[in-house]
Amino acid sequence: MTQVPDWLQRLATQAESTSVPRYLRPPAGGGRLAAVLMLFGEGPLGPDVLLIQRSTRGRRHAGQPAFPGGGVDPEDGGPVEAALREAEEETGLDPAGVDVLCTMSELYLSYSDNRVTPVVGWWREPCAVHAASPDEVDSVERVPIAELVDPANRIMLRHPSGHAGPAFRVRGMLVWGFTAMVLDSVLRAAGLAQPWDATRVEELPPDVVDLASRG
């Protein structure tokens, strides 16, 4: 059992007052309710965050690294319950070992019409995790924060549309899109980010583009 670190407590305190960029603000109506679990813990290599590599067989976000999560079902009662349920289904996580610290502002993803609520949790009692739903998840990783903030692992990634955003190369994964944007924002808000070369721009690999175009 471990204590919530100061940087994560600061993040939780600031969560409600964090402004959402205009292009991510939910519309007045519509959009499917969804939630993701941003689960931080203390691993063998220091503080880390739980990420999954989605299956290449999936219909949406195929092959992409992501936070565990999915749609909010009527029986969930809200985004916190949905995030914990999805994490359990996808990684075998025991929700009883997680302390939910806060929820962040809802973010709208227009390409999937999802209104996503990030749920921030502390892994008070870590347990073994694995790809518990092989049809949806290829692998599960506890990614050390030190690797995420390492300038050598950071790039800007440009989509064929011309839009460029932050990305991470860690644990054999290319973390980009929504997940990378949220991680980048959270690491800065927590005071953990290190200076890196944002002029280092790479093109989104063709195979990743093909998988992303599925939905």
URTAVEN-V240044 format. One record per backbone hydrogen bond with DSSP energy under -1.0 kcal/mol. CO is the residue of the C=O (numbers start at 1). NH is the residue of the N-H. Records with the same first field share a line. If there is no record, write none. Layout:
CO: NH / NH
This chain:
5: 9
6: 10
7: 11
8: 12
9: 13
10: 14
11: 15
14: 17
15: 18
21: 24
22: 25
24: 108
32: 115
33: 72
34: 117
35: 70
36: 119
37: 39
38: 121
39: 50
40: 123
41: 48
43: 46
46: 43
47: 145
48: 41
49: 143
51: 141
52: 66
53: 138 / 139
55: 58 / 63
61: 64
64: 54
66: 52
68: 37
70: 35
73: 76
78: 82
79: 83
80: 84
81: 85
82: 86
83: 87
84: 88
85: 89
86: 90
87: 91
88: 92
90: 132
91: 130
94: 97
95: 98
97: 125
99: 122
102: 120
107: 116
109: 113 / 114
113: 32
114: 109
115: 34
116: 107
117: 36
118: 104
119: 38
120: 101 / 102
121: 40
122: 99 / 124
130: 132
133: 136 / 137
136: 55
139: 53
141: 51
143: 49
144: 148
145: 149
150: 153
151: 154
153: 169
155: 167
156: 202
157: 165
158: 204
159: 162
163: 159
165: 157
167: 155
168: 175
170: 173
173: 170
175: 168
177: 181
178: 182
179: 183
180: 184
181: 185
182: 186
183: 187
184: 188
185: 189
186: 190
187: 192 / 193
188: 191
196: 198
197: 200
199: 201
200: 156
202: 158
205: 209
206: 210
207: 211
208: 212
209: 213
211: 214
212: 215
